[in-house]
Amino acid sequence: MVKLRLKKIGRKRQPCYRIVAIDSRVKRDGRSIEELGFYNPLTNETHLNVERITLRLKHGAQASKTVFNLLRKVAI
């Protein structure tokens, strides 16, 4: 199953995350299928590829709780 979840790319005490489409059996920082956005929790900066995210969701991808909340903020 494909999931939309966060992939950590920041350093210690300065987290940054990429929003990715990834197989649910792969590790958190494992190989992703597609990168769909960016989220920085320290500055609340968010960049989302809305078209690709809606396409993935229509094809049956499940969003994690955190990604779901981010998408709800943007009203997808």
N, CA, C, O and CB atoms as a CASP TS submission, in Angstrom:
PFRMAT TS
TARGET T0000
AUTHOR 0000-0000-0000
METHOD Language model
MODEL 1
PARENT N/A
ATOM      1  N   MET     1       0.838  -1.176   0.000  1.00  0.00           N
ATOM      2  CA  MET     1       0.000   0.000   0.000  1.00  0.00           C
ATOM      3  C   MET     1       0.889   1.248   0.000  1.00  0.00           C
ATOM      4  O   MET     1       1.911   1.298   0.684  1.00  0.00           O
ATOM      5  CB  MET     1      -0.957  -0.007   1.219  1.00  0.00           C
ATOM      6  N   VAL     2       0.491   2.225  -0.759  1.00  0.00           N
ATOM      7  CA  VAL     2       1.233   3.486  -0.827  1.00  0.00           C
ATOM      8  C   VAL     2       0.704   4.421   0.249  1.00  0.00           C
ATOM      9  O   VAL     2      -0.506   4.563   0.428  1.00  0.00           O
ATOM     10  CB  VAL     2       1.113   4.140  -2.238  1.00  0.00           C
ATOM     11  N   LYS     3       1.619   5.051   0.956  1.00  0.00           N
ATOM     12  CA  LYS     3       1.253   6.009   1.997  1.00  0.00           C
ATOM     13  C   LYS     3       1.914   7.342   1.721  1.00  0.00           C
ATOM     14  O   LYS     3       2.997   7.401   1.139  1.00  0.00           O
ATOM     15  CB  LYS     3       1.649   5.491   3.391  1.00  0.00           C
ATOM     16  N   LEU     4       1.262   8.404   2.138  1.00  0.00           N
ATOM     17  CA  LEU     4       1.854   9.733   2.116  1.00  0.00           C
ATOM     18  C   LEU     4       2.314  10.006   3.538  1.00  0.00           C
ATOM     19  O   LEU     4       1.502  10.072   4.460  1.00  0.00           O
ATOM     20  CB  LEU     4       0.836  10.838   1.597  1.00  0.00           C
ATOM     21  N   ARG     5       3.615  10.163   3.709  1.00  0.00           N
ATOM     22  CA  ARG     5       4.146  10.394   5.046  1.00  0.00           C
ATOM     23  C   ARG     5       5.383  11.264   4.989  1.00  0.00           C
ATOM     24  O   ARG     5       5.842  11.638   3.910  1.00  0.00           O
ATOM     25  CB  ARG     5       4.463   9.074   5.734  1.00  0.00           C
ATOM     26  N   LEU     6       5.924  11.586   6.163  1.00  0.00           N
ATOM     27  CA  LEU     6       7.066  12.481   6.265  1.00  0.00           C
ATOM     28  C   LEU     6       8.378  11.711   6.233  1.00  0.00           C
ATOM     29  O   LEU     6       8.484  10.611   6.775  1.00  0.00           O
ATOM     30  CB  LEU     6       6.976  13.306   7.537  1.00  0.00           C
ATOM     31  N   LYS     7       9.373  12.310   5.587  1.00  0.00           N
ATOM     32  CA  LYS     7      10.727  11.758   5.523  1.00  0.00           C
ATOM     33  C   LYS     7      11.661  12.817   6.090  1.00  0.00           C
ATOM     34  O   LYS     7      11.727  13.928   5.564  1.00  0.00           O
ATOM     35  CB  LYS     7      11.133  11.354   4.044  1.00  0.00           C
ATOM     36  N   LYS     8      12.382  12.488   7.152  1.00  0.00           N
ATOM     37  CA  LYS     8      13.216  13.467   7.844  1.00  0.00           C
ATOM     38  C   LYS     8      14.486  13.752   7.057  1.00  0.00           C
ATOM     39  O   LYS     8      15.182  12.830   6.631  1.00  0.00           O
ATOM     40  CB  LYS     8      13.567  12.975   9.248  1.00  0.00           C
ATOM     41  N   ILE     9      14.791  15.060   6.861  1.00  0.00           N
ATOM     42  CA  ILE     9      16.011  15.443   6.153  1.00  0.00           C
ATOM     43  C   ILE     9      16.847  16.445   6.933  1.00  0.00           C
ATOM     44  O   ILE     9      17.951  16.779   6.502  1.00  0.00           O
ATOM     45  CB  ILE     9      15.665  16.019   4.803  1.00  0.00           C
ATOM     46  N   GLY    10      16.364  16.931   8.055  1.00  0.00           N
ATOM     47  CA  GLY    10      17.093  17.943   8.812  1.00  0.00           C
ATOM     48  C   GLY    10      18.160  17.342   9.705  1.00  0.00           C
ATOM     49  O   GLY    10      18.319  16.123   9.778  1.00  0.00           O
ATOM     50  N   ARG    11      18.897  18.227  10.394  1.00  0.00           N
ATOM     51  CA  ARG    11      19.893  17.723  11.331  1.00  0.00           C
ATOM     52  C   ARG    11      19.310  17.658  12.734  1.00  0.00           C
ATOM     53  O   ARG    11      18.127  17.916  12.954  1.00  0.00           O
ATOM     54  CB  ARG    11      21.150  18.605  11.313  1.00  0.00           C
ATOM     55  N   LYS    12      20.165  17.312  13.661  1.00  0.00           N
ATOM     56  CA  LYS    12      19.745  17.177  15.045  1.00  0.00           C
ATOM     57  C   LYS    12      19.260  18.530  15.565  1.00  0.00           C
ATOM     58  O   LYS    12      19.932  19.546  15.386  1.00  0.00           O
ATOM     59  CB  LYS    12      20.901  16.632  15.920  1.00  0.00           C
ATOM     60  N   ARG    13      18.109  18.541  16.200  1.00  0.00           N
ATOM     61  CA  ARG    13      17.460  19.723  16.772  1.00  0.00           C
ATOM     62  C   ARG    13      17.016  20.753  15.735  1.00  0.00           C
ATOM     63  O   ARG    13      16.564  21.835  16.108  1.00  0.00           O
ATOM     64  CB  ARG    13      18.390  20.379  17.741  1.00  0.00           C
ATOM     65  N   GLN    14      17.131  20.446  14.456  1.00  0.00           N
ATOM     66  CA  GLN    14      16.638  21.323  13.389  1.00  0.00           C
ATOM     67  C   GLN    14      15.930  20.467  12.336  1.00  0.00           C
ATOM     68  O   GLN    14      16.429  20.309  11.222  1.00  0.00           O
ATOM     69  CB  GLN    14      17.810  22.146  12.745  1.00  0.00           C
ATOM     70  N   PRO    15      14.780  19.922  12.689  1.00  0.00           N
ATOM     71  CA  PRO    15      14.127  18.995  11.765  1.00  0.00           C
ATOM     72  C   PRO    15      13.506  19.699  10.565  1.00  0.00           C
ATOM     73  O   PRO    15      12.956  20.793  10.690  1.00  0.00           O
ATOM     74  CB  PRO    15      13.065  18.209  12.492  1.00  0.00           C
ATOM     75  N   CYS    16      13.597  19.075   9.432  1.00  0.00           N
ATOM     76  CA  CYS    16      12.889  19.434   8.212  1.00  0.00           C
ATOM     77  C   CYS    16      12.388  18.126   7.626  1.00  0.00           C
ATOM     78  O   CYS    16      13.026  17.084   7.776  1.00  0.00           O
ATOM     79  CB  CYS    16      13.811  20.228   7.192  1.00  0.00           C
ATOM     80  N   TYR    17      11.276  18.182   6.977  1.00  0.00           N
ATOM     81  CA  TYR    17      10.687  16.963   6.455  1.00  0.00           C
ATOM     82  C   TYR    17      10.265  17.149   5.006  1.00  0.00           C
ATOM     83  O   TYR    17       9.881  18.242   4.591  1.00  0.00           O
ATOM     84  CB  TYR    17       9.495  16.538   7.305  1.00  0.00           C
ATOM     85  N   ARG    18      10.343  16.068   4.247  1.00  0.00           N
ATOM     86  CA  ARG    18       9.772  16.016   2.912  1.00  0.00           C
ATOM     87  C   ARG    18       8.507  15.175   2.997  1.00  0.00           C
ATOM     88  O   ARG    18       8.468  14.168   3.704  1.00  0.00           O
ATOM     89  CB  ARG    18      10.788  15.429   1.866  1.00  0.00           C
ATOM     90  N   ILE    19       7.488  15.589   2.281  1.00  0.00           N
ATOM     91  CA  ILE    19       6.274  14.798   2.194  1.00  0.00           C
ATOM     92  C   ILE    19       6.433  13.904   0.974  1.00  0.00           C
ATOM     93  O   ILE    19       6.601  14.394  -0.143  1.00  0.00           O
ATOM     94  CB  ILE    19       4.980  15.703   2.099  1.00  0.00           C
ATOM     95  N   VAL    20       6.382  12.591   1.188  1.00  0.00           N
ATOM     96  CA  VAL    20       6.676  11.648   0.124  1.00  0.00           C
ATOM     97  C   VAL    20       5.582  10.595   0.003  1.00  0.00           C
ATOM     98  O   VAL    20       4.859  10.305   0.956  1.00  0.00           O
ATOM     99  CB  VAL    20       8.021  10.982   0.367  1.00  0.00           C
ATOM    100  N   ALA    21       5.485  10.037  -1.195  1.00  0.00           N
ATOM    101  CA  ALA    21       4.679   8.839  -1.420  1.00  0.00           C
ATOM    102  C   ALA    21       5.648   7.667  -1.312  1.00  0.00           C
ATOM    103  O   ALA    21       6.660   7.624  -2.013  1.00  0.00           O
ATOM    104  CB  ALA    21       3.925   8.868  -2.833  1.00  0.00           C
ATOM    105  N   ILE    22       5.337   6.719  -0.433  1.00  0.00           N
ATOM    106  CA  ILE    22       6.274   5.647  -0.137  1.00  0.00           C
ATOM    107  C   ILE    22       5.482   4.375   0.177  1.00  0.00           C
ATOM    108  O   ILE    22       4.357   4.443   0.671  1.00  0.00           O
ATOM    109  CB  ILE    22       7.211   6.034   1.053  1.00  0.00           C
ATOM    110  N   ASP    23       6.067   3.235  -0.110  1.00  0.00           N
ATOM    111  CA  ASP    23       5.445   1.957   0.237  1.00  0.00           C
ATOM    112  C   ASP    23       5.399   1.846   1.759  1.00  0.00           C
ATOM    113  O   ASP    23       6.359   2.218   2.434  1.00  0.00           O
ATOM    114  CB  ASP    23       6.227   0.749  -0.396  1.00  0.00           C
ATOM    115  N   SER    24       4.305   1.345   2.298  1.00  0.00           N
ATOM    116  CA  SER    24       4.124   1.317   3.753  1.00  0.00           C
ATOM    117  C   SER    24       5.106   0.389   4.453  1.00  0.00           C
ATOM    118  O   SER    24       5.299   0.513   5.662  1.00  0.00           O
ATOM    119  CB  SER    24       2.716   0.897   4.088  1.00  0.00           C
ATOM    120  N   ARG    25       5.736  -0.543   3.728  1.00  0.00           N
ATOM    121  CA  ARG    25       6.671  -1.486   4.353  1.00  0.00           C
ATOM    122  C   ARG    25       8.097  -0.951   4.429  1.00  0.00           C
ATOM    123  O   ARG    25       8.951  -1.580   5.054  1.00  0.00           O
ATOM    124  CB  ARG    25       6.667  -2.789   3.593  1.00  0.00           C
ATOM    125  N   VAL    26       8.374   0.193   3.809  1.00  0.00           N
ATOM    126  CA  VAL    26       9.722   0.763   3.756  1.00  0.00           C
ATOM    127  C   VAL    26       9.966   1.612   5.002  1.00  0.00           C
ATOM    128  O   VAL    26       9.033   2.185   5.566  1.00  0.00           O
ATOM    129  CB  VAL    26       9.915   1.614   2.466  1.00  0.00           C
ATOM    130  N   LYS    27      11.245   1.689   5.430  1.00  0.00           N
ATOM    131  CA  LYS    27      11.611   2.496   6.595  1.00  0.00           C
ATOM    132  C   LYS    27      11.283   3.975   6.374  1.00  0.00           C
ATOM    133  O   LYS    27      11.028   4.401   5.247  1.00  0.00           O
ATOM    134  CB  LYS    27      13.104   2.331   6.906  1.00  0.00           C
ATOM    135  N   ARG    28      11.292   4.742   7.451  1.00  0.00           N
ATOM    136  CA  ARG    28      10.935   6.165   7.390  1.00  0.00           C
ATOM    137  C   ARG    28      11.789   6.926   6.395  1.00  0.00           C
ATOM    138  O   ARG    28      11.266   7.711   5.604  1.00  0.00           O
ATOM    139  CB  ARG    28      11.067   6.799   8.760  1.00  0.00           C
ATOM    140  N   ASP    29      13.094   6.708   6.422  1.00  0.00           N
ATOM    141  CA  ASP    29      13.987   7.436   5.523  1.00  0.00           C
ATOM    142  C   ASP    29      14.424   6.584   4.339  1.00  0.00           C
ATOM    143  O   ASP    29      15.457   6.851   3.726  1.00  0.00           O
ATOM    144  CB  ASP    29      15.208   7.924   6.282  1.00  0.00           C
ATOM    145  N   GLY    30      13.647   5.568   4.020  1.00  0.00           N
ATOM    146  CA  GLY    30      13.974   4.684   2.911  1.00  0.00           C
ATOM    147  C   GLY    30      13.673   5.327   1.562  1.00  0.00           C
ATOM    148  O   GLY    30      13.355   6.513   1.468  1.00  0.00           O
ATOM    149  N   ARG    31      13.786   4.501   0.523  1.00  0.00           N
ATOM    150  CA  ARG    31      13.583   4.995  -0.832  1.00  0.00           C
ATOM    151  C   ARG    31      12.104   5.303  -1.073  1.00  0.00           C
ATOM    152  O   ARG    31      11.237   4.460  -0.842  1.00  0.00           O
ATOM    153  CB  ARG    31      14.095   3.970  -1.860  1.00  0.00           C
ATOM    154  N   SER    32      11.837   6.505  -1.534  1.00  0.00           N
ATOM    155  CA  SER    32      10.457   6.924  -1.764  1.00  0.00           C
ATOM    156  C   SER    32      10.103   6.794  -3.241  1.00  0.00           C
ATOM    157  O   SER    32      10.981   6.758  -4.103  1.00  0.00           O
ATOM    158  CB  SER    32      10.243   8.371  -1.288  1.00  0.00           C
ATOM    159  N   ILE    33       8.821   6.725  -3.515  1.00  0.00           N
ATOM    160  CA  ILE    33       8.331   6.645  -4.881  1.00  0.00           C
ATOM    161  C   ILE    33       8.365   8.020  -5.525  1.00  0.00           C
ATOM    162  O   ILE    33       8.794   8.173  -6.669  1.00  0.00           O
ATOM    163  CB  ILE    33       6.909   6.066  -4.917  1.00  0.00           C
ATOM    164  N   GLU    34       7.902   9.035  -4.767  1.00  0.00           N
ATOM    165  CA  GLU    34       7.812  10.395  -5.302  1.00  0.00           C
ATOM    166  C   GLU    34       7.827  11.396  -4.148  1.00  0.00           C
ATOM    167  O   GLU    34       7.240  11.151  -3.093  1.00  0.00           O
ATOM    168  CB  GLU    34       6.527  10.571  -6.167  1.00  0.00           C
ATOM    169  N   GLU    35       8.504  12.524  -4.360  1.00  0.00           N
ATOM    170  CA  GLU    35       8.498  13.603  -3.376  1.00  0.00           C
ATOM    171  C   GLU    35       7.398  14.591  -3.746  1.00  0.00           C
ATOM    172  O   GLU    35       7.312  15.049  -4.886  1.00  0.00           O
ATOM    173  CB  GLU    35       9.889  14.314  -3.307  1.00  0.00           C
ATOM    174  N   LEU    36       6.561  14.910  -2.767  1.00  0.00           N
ATOM    175  CA  LEU    36       5.367  15.700  -3.031  1.00  0.00           C
ATOM    176  C   LEU    36       5.337  17.052  -2.327  1.00  0.00           C
ATOM    177  O   LEU    36       4.446  17.860  -2.591  1.00  0.00           O
ATOM    178  CB  LEU    36       4.173  14.925  -2.633  1.00  0.00           C
ATOM    179  N   GLY    37       6.277  17.309  -1.452  1.00  0.00           N
ATOM    180  CA  GLY    37       6.251  18.575  -0.748  1.00  0.00           C
ATOM    181  C   GLY    37       7.333  18.670   0.297  1.00  0.00           C
ATOM    182  O   GLY    37       8.205  17.807   0.397  1.00  0.00           O
ATOM    183  N   PHE    38       7.264  19.747   1.085  1.00  0.00           N
ATOM    184  CA  PHE    38       8.270  20.087   2.079  1.00  0.00           C
ATOM    185  C   PHE    38       7.567  20.693   3.279  1.00  0.00           C
ATOM    186  O   PHE    38       6.596  21.433   3.121  1.00  0.00           O
ATOM    187  CB  PHE    38       9.334  21.064   1.501  1.00  0.00           C
ATOM    188  N   TYR    39       8.050  20.384   4.490  1.00  0.00           N
ATOM    189  CA  TYR    39       7.480  20.948   5.715  1.00  0.00           C
ATOM    190  C   TYR    39       8.591  21.234   6.706  1.00  0.00           C
ATOM    191  O   TYR    39       9.399  20.356   7.010  1.00  0.00           O
ATOM    192  CB  TYR    39       6.434  19.991   6.335  1.00  0.00           C
ATOM    193  N   ASN    40       8.636  22.464   7.214  1.00  0.00           N
ATOM    194  CA  ASN    40       9.585  22.863   8.238  1.00  0.00           C
ATOM    195  C   ASN    40       8.789  23.246   9.487  1.00  0.00           C
ATOM    196  O   ASN    40       8.145  24.294   9.497  1.00  0.00           O
ATOM    197  CB  ASN    40      10.492  24.048   7.747  1.00  0.00           C
ATOM    198  N   PRO    41       8.817  22.424  10.540  1.00  0.00           N
ATOM    199  CA  PRO    41       8.007  22.711  11.722  1.00  0.00           C
ATOM    200  C   PRO    41       8.497  23.900  12.540  1.00  0.00           C
ATOM    201  O   PRO    41       7.725  24.463  13.316  1.00  0.00           O
ATOM    202  CB  PRO    41       7.965  21.508  12.594  1.00  0.00           C
ATOM    203  N   LEU    42       9.740  24.291  12.391  1.00  0.00           N
ATOM    204  CA  LEU    42      10.255  25.421  13.171  1.00  0.00           C
ATOM    205  C   LEU    42       9.730  26.758  12.652  1.00  0.00           C
ATOM    206  O   LEU    42       9.465  27.668  13.438  1.00  0.00           O
ATOM    207  CB  LEU    42      11.782  25.422  13.148  1.00  0.00           C
ATOM    208  N   THR    43       9.580  26.879  11.340  1.00  0.00           N
ATOM    209  CA  THR    43       9.088  28.127  10.749  1.00  0.00           C
ATOM    210  C   THR    43       7.678  27.994  10.202  1.00  0.00           C
ATOM    211  O   THR    43       7.131  28.961   9.670  1.00  0.00           O
ATOM    212  CB  THR    43      10.014  28.580   9.646  1.00  0.00           C
ATOM    213  N   ASN    44       7.077  26.814  10.320  1.00  0.00           N
ATOM    214  CA  ASN    44       5.762  26.505   9.754  1.00  0.00           C
ATOM    215  C   ASN    44       5.701  26.753   8.251  1.00  0.00           C
ATOM    216  O   ASN    44       4.643  27.079   7.712  1.00  0.00           O
ATOM    217  CB  ASN    44       4.696  27.328  10.445  1.00  0.00           C
ATOM    218  N   GLU    45       6.822  26.598   7.586  1.00  0.00           N
ATOM    219  CA  GLU    45       6.884  26.744   6.138  1.00  0.00           C
ATOM    220  C   GLU    45       6.454  25.425   5.496  1.00  0.00           C
ATOM    221  O   GLU    45       6.935  24.353   5.863  1.00  0.00           O
ATOM    222  CB  GLU    45       8.318  27.153   5.672  1.00  0.00           C
ATOM    223  N   THR    46       5.539  25.527   4.534  1.00  0.00           N
ATOM    224  CA  THR    46       5.028  24.337   3.863  1.00  0.00           C
ATOM    225  C   THR    46       4.919  24.606   2.367  1.00  0.00           C
ATOM    226  O   THR    46       4.348  25.614   1.951  1.00  0.00           O
ATOM    227  CB  THR    46       3.655  23.918   4.446  1.00  0.00           C
ATOM    228  N   HIS    47       5.468  23.699   1.562  1.00  0.00           N
ATOM    229  CA  HIS    47       5.333  23.744   0.108  1.00  0.00           C
ATOM    230  C   HIS    47       4.757  22.406  -0.315  1.00  0.00           C
ATOM    231  O   HIS    47       5.322  21.357  -0.006  1.00  0.00           O
ATOM    232  CB  HIS    47       6.712  24.039  -0.610  1.00  0.00           C
ATOM    233  N   LEU    48       3.627  22.438  -1.027  1.00  0.00           N
ATOM    234  CA  LEU    48       2.972  21.202  -1.435  1.00  0.00           C
ATOM    235  C   LEU    48       2.704  21.209  -2.934  1.00  0.00           C
ATOM    236  O   LEU    48       2.330  22.236  -3.502  1.00  0.00           O
ATOM    237  CB  LEU    48       1.663  21.004  -0.661  1.00  0.00           C
ATOM    238  N   ASN    49       2.898  20.066  -3.566  1.00  0.00           N
ATOM    239  CA  ASN    49       2.525  19.871  -4.953  1.00  0.00           C
ATOM    240  C   ASN    49       1.100  19.322  -4.938  1.00  0.00           C
ATOM    241  O   ASN    49       0.897  18.108  -4.926  1.00  0.00           O
ATOM    242  CB  ASN    49       3.530  18.902  -5.707  1.00  0.00           C
ATOM    243  N   VAL    50       0.122  20.215  -4.939  1.00  0.00           N
ATOM    244  CA  VAL    50      -1.274  19.870  -4.715  1.00  0.00           C
ATOM    245  C   VAL    50      -1.794  18.925  -5.796  1.00  0.00           C
ATOM    246  O   VAL    50      -2.534  17.991  -5.485  1.00  0.00           O
ATOM    247  CB  VAL    50      -2.125  21.132  -4.669  1.00  0.00           C
ATOM    248  N   GLU    51      -1.431  19.143  -7.036  1.00  0.00           N
ATOM    249  CA  GLU    51      -1.927  18.299  -8.126  1.00  0.00           C
ATOM    250  C   GLU    51      -1.503  16.847  -7.946  1.00  0.00           C
ATOM    251  O   GLU    51      -2.318  15.935  -8.087  1.00  0.00           O
ATOM    252  CB  GLU    51      -1.429  18.822  -9.472  1.00  0.00           C
ATOM    253  N   ARG    52      -0.227  16.634  -7.635  1.00  0.00           N
ATOM    254  CA  ARG    52       0.283  15.267  -7.478  1.00  0.00           C
ATOM    255  C   ARG    52      -0.282  14.604  -6.223  1.00  0.00           C
ATOM    256  O   ARG    52      -0.533  13.399  -6.218  1.00  0.00           O
ATOM    257  CB  ARG    52       1.817  15.275  -7.420  1.00  0.00           C
ATOM    258  N   ILE    53      -0.482  15.386  -5.158  1.00  0.00           N
ATOM    259  CA  ILE    53      -1.035  14.826  -3.925  1.00  0.00           C
ATOM    260  C   ILE    53      -2.469  14.362  -4.149  1.00  0.00           C
ATOM    261  O   ILE    53      -2.831  13.262  -3.731  1.00  0.00           O
ATOM    262  CB  ILE    53      -0.981  15.862  -2.785  1.00  0.00           C
ATOM    263  N   THR    54      -3.287  15.177  -4.798  1.00  0.00           N
ATOM    264  CA  THR    54      -4.665  14.772  -5.057  1.00  0.00           C
ATOM    265  C   THR    54      -4.717  13.567  -5.990  1.00  0.00           C
ATOM    266  O   THR    54      -5.581  12.704  -5.836  1.00  0.00           O
ATOM    267  CB  THR    54      -5.458  15.935  -5.655  1.00  0.00           C
ATOM    268  N   LEU    55      -3.813  13.499  -6.946  1.00  0.00           N
ATOM    269  CA  LEU    55      -3.757  12.336  -7.834  1.00  0.00           C
ATOM    270  C   LEU    55      -3.418  11.067  -7.055  1.00  0.00           C
ATOM    271  O   LEU    55      -4.043  10.026  -7.257  1.00  0.00           O
ATOM    272  CB  LEU    55      -2.724  12.562  -8.949  1.00  0.00           C
ATOM    273  N   ARG    56      -2.428  11.153  -6.165  1.00  0.00           N
ATOM    274  CA  ARG    56      -2.056   9.993  -5.339  1.00  0.00           C
ATOM    275  C   ARG    56      -3.212   9.562  -4.440  1.00  0.00           C
ATOM    276  O   ARG    56      -3.462   8.367  -4.285  1.00  0.00           O
ATOM    277  CB  ARG    56      -0.820  10.318  -4.481  1.00  0.00           C
ATOM    278  N   LEU    57      -3.920  10.526  -3.846  1.00  0.00           N
ATOM    279  CA  LEU    57      -5.039  10.189  -2.979  1.00  0.00           C
ATOM    280  C   LEU    57      -6.181   9.548  -3.765  1.00  0.00           C
ATOM    281  O   LEU    57      -6.843   8.642  -3.259  1.00  0.00           O
ATOM    282  CB  LEU    57      -5.535  11.433  -2.255  1.00  0.00           C
ATOM    283  N   LYS    58      -6.418  10.006  -4.990  1.00  0.00           N
ATOM    284  CA  LYS    58      -7.461   9.404  -5.827  1.00  0.00           C
ATOM    285  C   LYS    58      -7.116   7.975  -6.212  1.00  0.00           C
ATOM    286  O   LYS    58      -8.013   7.152  -6.395  1.00  0.00           O
ATOM    287  CB  LYS    58      -7.679  10.237  -7.083  1.00  0.00           C
ATOM    288  N   HIS    59      -5.830   7.667  -6.337  1.00  0.00           N
ATOM    289  CA  HIS    59      -5.403   6.322  -6.703  1.00  0.00           C
ATOM    290  C   HIS    59      -5.291   5.398  -5.502  1.00  0.00           C
ATOM    291  O   HIS    59      -4.840   4.262  -5.648  1.00  0.00           O
ATOM    292  CB  HIS    59      -4.081   6.381  -7.418  1.00  0.00           C
ATOM    293  N   GLY    60      -5.694   5.856  -4.306  1.00  0.00           N
ATOM    294  CA  GLY    60      -5.783   4.973  -3.154  1.00  0.00           C
ATOM    295  C   GLY    60      -4.695   5.120  -2.113  1.00  0.00           C
ATOM    296  O   GLY    60      -4.627   4.305  -1.193  1.00  0.00           O
ATOM    297  N   ALA    61      -3.848   6.118  -2.218  1.00  0.00           N
ATOM    298  CA  ALA    61      -2.813   6.319  -1.201  1.00  0.00           C
ATOM    299  C   ALA    61      -3.453   6.801   0.097  1.00  0.00           C
ATOM    300  O   ALA    61      -4.440   7.536   0.074  1.00  0.00           O
ATOM    301  CB  ALA    61      -1.745   7.334  -1.690  1.00  0.00           C
ATOM    302  N   GLN    62      -2.890   6.388   1.216  1.00  0.00           N
ATOM    303  CA  GLN    62      -3.374   6.792   2.529  1.00  0.00           C
ATOM    304  C   GLN    62      -2.407   7.792   3.135  1.00  0.00           C
ATOM    305  O   GLN    62      -1.195   7.582   3.090  1.00  0.00           O
ATOM    306  CB  GLN    62      -3.550   5.570   3.456  1.00  0.00           C
ATOM    307  N   ALA    63      -2.914   8.862   3.695  1.00  0.00           N
ATOM    308  CA  ALA    63      -2.072   9.876   4.335  1.00  0.00           C
ATOM    309  C   ALA    63      -1.910   9.548   5.816  1.00  0.00           C
ATOM    310  O   ALA    63      -2.852   9.091   6.463  1.00  0.00           O
ATOM    311  CB  ALA    63      -2.678  11.297   4.155  1.00  0.00           C
ATOM    312  N   SER    64      -0.704   9.783   6.352  1.00  0.00           N
ATOM    313  CA  SER    64      -0.491   9.608   7.788  1.00  0.00           C
ATOM    314  C   SER    64      -1.233  10.725   8.528  1.00  0.00           C
ATOM    315  O   SER    64      -1.715  11.671   7.905  1.00  0.00           O
ATOM    316  CB  SER    64       1.042   9.617   8.140  1.00  0.00           C
ATOM    317  N   LYS    65      -1.324  10.614   9.847  1.00  0.00           N
ATOM    318  CA  LYS    65      -2.057  11.614  10.624  1.00  0.00           C
ATOM    319  C   LYS    65      -1.468  13.010  10.462  1.00  0.00           C
ATOM    320  O   LYS    65      -2.200  13.984  10.285  1.00  0.00           O
ATOM    321  CB  LYS    65      -2.065  11.230  12.093  1.00  0.00           C
ATOM    322  N   THR    66      -0.146  13.100  10.523  1.00  0.00           N
ATOM    323  CA  THR    66       0.507  14.399  10.419  1.00  0.00           C
ATOM    324  C   THR    66       0.326  14.998   9.028  1.00  0.00           C
ATOM    325  O   THR    66       0.035  16.186   8.895  1.00  0.00           O
ATOM    326  CB  THR    66       1.992  14.273  10.747  1.00  0.00           C
ATOM    327  N   VAL    67       0.494  14.190   8.008  1.00  0.00           N
ATOM    328  CA  VAL    67       0.312  14.676   6.640  1.00  0.00           C
ATOM    329  C   VAL    67      -1.147  15.056   6.410  1.00  0.00           C
ATOM    330  O   VAL    67      -1.430  16.045   5.734  1.00  0.00           O
ATOM    331  CB  VAL    67       0.759  13.608   5.615  1.00  0.00           C
ATOM    332  N   PHE    68      -2.078  14.277   6.968  1.00  0.00           N
ATOM    333  CA  PHE    68      -3.482  14.594   6.845  1.00  0.00           C
ATOM    334  C   PHE    68      -3.785  15.971   7.448  1.00  0.00           C
ATOM    335  O   PHE    68      -4.535  16.754   6.866  1.00  0.00           O
ATOM    336  CB  PHE    68      -4.326  13.514   7.519  1.00  0.00           C
ATOM    337  N   ASN    69      -3.196  16.263   8.619  1.00  0.00           N
ATOM    338  CA  ASN    69      -3.402  17.569   9.252  1.00  0.00           C
ATOM    339  C   ASN    69      -2.809  18.700   8.420  1.00  0.00           C
ATOM    340  O   ASN    69      -3.399  19.777   8.334  1.00  0.00           O
ATOM    341  CB  ASN    69      -2.790  17.579  10.649  1.00  0.00           C
ATOM    342  N   LEU    70      -1.652  18.471   7.808  1.00  0.00           N
ATOM    343  CA  LEU    70      -1.058  19.477   6.933  1.00  0.00           C
ATOM    344  C   LEU    70      -1.933  19.731   5.716  1.00  0.00           C
ATOM    345  O   LEU    70      -2.105  20.878   5.302  1.00  0.00           O
ATOM    346  CB  LEU    70       0.336  19.042   6.493  1.00  0.00           C
ATOM    347  N   LEU    71      -2.481  18.679   5.145  1.00  0.00           N
ATOM    348  CA  LEU    71      -3.351  18.814   3.982  1.00  0.00           C
ATOM    349  C   LEU    71      -4.656  19.515   4.362  1.00  0.00           C
ATOM    350  O   LEU    71      -5.199  20.297   3.582  1.00  0.00           O
ATOM    351  CB  LEU    71      -3.643  17.434   3.368  1.00  0.00           C
ATOM    352  N   ARG    72      -5.145  19.232   5.548  1.00  0.00           N
ATOM    353  CA  ARG    72      -6.369  19.889   5.994  1.00  0.00           C
ATOM    354  C   ARG    72      -6.162  21.391   6.177  1.00  0.00           C
ATOM    355  O   ARG    72      -7.073  22.182   5.934  1.00  0.00           O
ATOM    356  CB  ARG    72      -6.855  19.266   7.298  1.00  0.00           C
ATOM    357  N   LYS    73      -4.950  21.783   6.610  1.00  0.00           N
ATOM    358  CA  LYS    73      -4.639  23.206   6.760  1.00  0.00           C
ATOM    359  C   LYS    73      -4.707  23.930   5.426  1.00  0.00           C
ATOM    360  O   LYS    73      -5.103  25.094   5.362  1.00  0.00           O
ATOM    361  CB  LYS    73      -3.255  23.386   7.378  1.00  0.00           C
ATOM    362  N   VAL    74      -4.319  23.232   4.355  1.00  0.00           N
ATOM    363  CA  VAL    74      -4.310  23.821   3.022  1.00  0.00           C
ATOM    364  C   VAL    74      -5.655  23.590   2.332  1.00  0.00           C
ATOM    365  O   VAL    74      -5.890  24.125   1.248  1.00  0.00           O
ATOM    366  CB  VAL    74      -3.160  23.232   2.177  1.00  0.00           C
ATOM    367  N   ALA    75      -6.537  22.802   2.942  1.00  0.00           N
ATOM    368  CA  ALA    75      -7.881  22.509   2.440  1.00  0.00           C
ATOM    369  C   ALA    75      -7.872  21.684   1.176  1.00  0.00           C
ATOM    370  O   ALA    75      -8.490  22.055   0.179  1.00  0.00           O
ATOM    371  CB  ALA    75      -8.623  23.781   2.189  1.00  0.00           C
ATOM    372  N   ILE    76      -7.158  20.543   1.216  1.00  0.00           N
ATOM    373  CA  ILE    76      -7.184  19.588   0.097  1.00  0.00           C
ATOM    374  C   ILE    76      -8.179  18.500   0.456  1.00  0.00           C
ATOM    375  O   ILE    76      -8.386  17.571  -0.324  1.00  0.00           O
ATOM    376  CB  ILE    76      -5.752  18.981  -0.196  1.00  0.00           C
TER
END
